[in-house]
Amino acid sequence: MSEPTRIVLEADEIPTHWYNVVADLPNPPAPPLGPDGNPATPEQMLAIFPGQILEQEMSAERWIAIPDEVREIYKIWRPSPLMRAVRLERALGTPARIFYKYEGVSPAGSHKPNSAVPQAFYNRQAGIKRLTTETGAGQWGSSIAFAGQMFGLDVRVYMVKVSYEQKPYRRLMMQTWGAEVFASPTDLTGTGRSILERDPENQGSLGIAISEAVEEAAGRADTNYTLGSVLNHVLLHQTIIGLEAKKQFDKIGLYPDVVLGPCGGGSSFGGLAFPFLADKAAGDARAKNLRCVAVEPSSCPTLTKGAYAYDFGDASGFTPLMKMYTLGHDFMPPGIHAGGLRYHGDSPLVSQLYHEKLLEAVAVPQLATFEAGVQFARSEGIIPAPESCHAIRAAIDEALVCRESGECKTILFNLTGHGHFDMSAYERYFSGGLEDYEYPAAAVLDSLAHLPRFG
């Protein structure tokens, strides 16, 4: 009998707890700092986050229970399937087994609702009426719009202007779920007005959009801020991906040799990889030689070219300072960049694990990522989100190494979403409108020169 190509779980097999990697870190995480360089206090954070989210952000408990109401909404699309890419394997002529965890089955078409739903739930529990957030490619904005609708919360989204113009259907998804969407920078906030005064044609960045969303949330008692990546609680929620994948591999008696995920802020990569790293920390023999590899764009090379330092999470310095790999909070991705993963920093947890050499990272060029995405679509039928194409590129490269060596590795990557609302990026690829862009080392150094001078 041939091995299954689609491994599914039943609804009652959805994990009951999220996994917190902090419990298994060799060293405790560096604390977030306030503007004075001292550890940020819970009171400072409560201005924009509910108490239960803050508890998760600071927690070192290994397992944190998923509320029943959250699990019920998860059941709309979870458990997500684990798929074997048999046709891609044949096209590559590789002995490797290639698997992907497909998160594009969610209502928003990506992994982002895994955290949007609990964040909306905890804010409603705290009596919050409105949520603000930022979004780049639109996956997070559409996800928090969906989650807000599930819990009766108003949502306002500051969408990076270049994405607002390039991806109208993501914007329309948000509006369909009741959210207000604005092209950032806007004239609605002090941050936006200041930036537009200096540069009226500014195309925006995630750092700017975060500043606008945080500024609004901090100014209203009925409003909190939500973030779709980077922070500990977001990566905690996303571990449902890897926890399900482990159950699915158990069903077929396999275990991955290498785990790959696209990495911008780190939520989808950490969500898949962290539960497997838990096995490694526990001394599981299956995970002894496990490799976990974060895949980022060469035009936004946070882990591979950034500095490991304290930096703001936004452009204006409203957020606490976090110890992370960063390109500098005033980093602006190039306009030619179409593949998502645009954030200047990375998750402090992913950054710490990378710094301590428990993770690997690789940067891949833009044209090669879209080439991989098209090859995947023509083999497997699913058109991947541009962000997912980064992991596909790295998976194909691993499989080609196996073809040369004859080694039969098991490769797992996170297919974080479908690309149905990202076809303008594919159009630019097919028409020759995209090009590779290696972010200049001099530009990185210039941006890093503006890092805070303490920590």
ABEGO torsion letter per residue (X at the ends): XBBBABBBBBAAABBABBBBAAAABABBBBBBBBAAGBBBBAAAAAAABBAAAAAAAABABABBBBBAAAAAAAAAAOBBBBBBBAAAAAAAGBABBBBBBBAAABAAGBAAAAAAAAAAAAAAAAGBABBBBBBBAGAAAAAAAAAAAAAGBBBBBBBBAAAAAABAAAAAAAAAAGBBBBBOBBAABAAAAAAAAABAABAEBAAAAAAAAAAAAAABAABBBBBABGBAAAAAAAAAAAAAAAAAAAAAGBBBABBBBBBBAGAAAAAAAAAAAAAAAAGBAAAAABBBBBBBBAABBAAAABBBBBBBABAAGABBBBBBBBAEAABBBBAABAAEGABABBBAAAAAAAAAGABBBBBBBAAAAAAAAAAAAAAAGBBBBAAAAAAAAAAAAAAAAAAAAGBBBBBBBBBAEBAAAAAAAAAAAAAGABBBBBBBAAAAAAAAAABBABX
